[in-house]
């Protein structure tokens, strides 16, 4: 039986989610699902939902994105590029209407390729730090920096709100990073700019936040897919549990060193 799979669909924030330097959130998910599922990163830097769907329609894209058996969970994490200002960044901007229909089409593709039982989590774009974006402009473009914001906190918030509506309509779990990164559960603003490395992409602290938030979302909305680590060590070992994902191969403490063949015969 093939090991189950978790697919991460998204833009650069997903592509970079396996970063060892920045403690990537995708690596956090892969760590939690040790010996239970392979986590496949299908993030594409700079992509919006339009471009992702165009890639998905190609032979290469179909093979890369959808020719996988045993997919249990798909995360869909777009919006950071779609939410670009239409006047300042027409190249990556996607209208709210098209963004809505594109997300629905990506959900439909996941279901048609992986089955209606596949679990899907929609993840909102994170907030945008204006100071960080302007600082990034000056560092990268020097005297050619425009000083104009092609991405804003308000725009990313609008797309996050729109995505929440899609999640509600499709009855899908929704991880509202735009809100939870900025505010406490009681609605009080909290320090959040350190979550972003350049005002848009995640820092190590931001990756840790997203990874933990996604695991918590899975635990709350999809408990059958939630892996509970060993309560004593916090490790993924024989004391860890997940009702819908069995571990692969016997744990080492299940092997009788005098008769090691017995446990393997029963598998």
Secondary structure, DSSP 8 states (H G I E B T S, - for coil): ---EEEEEEESHHHHGGG-TTTT-HHHHHHHHTTTTEEEEEEE-TT--HHHHHHHHTSHHHHHHHH--SSEEEEEEE--TTTTS-TTT-TTT---HHHHHHHHHHHHHHHHHHH-TT-EEEEE------HHHHHHHHHHHHGGG-----SS-HHHHHHHHHHHHHHHHHHT-EEE-HHHHTTB-TTS-B---GGGBSSSSSB-HHHHHHHHHHHHHHHHHH-GGG--B--TTT-SSSTT-B-TTS--SS--GGG--SSSTHHHHHT-
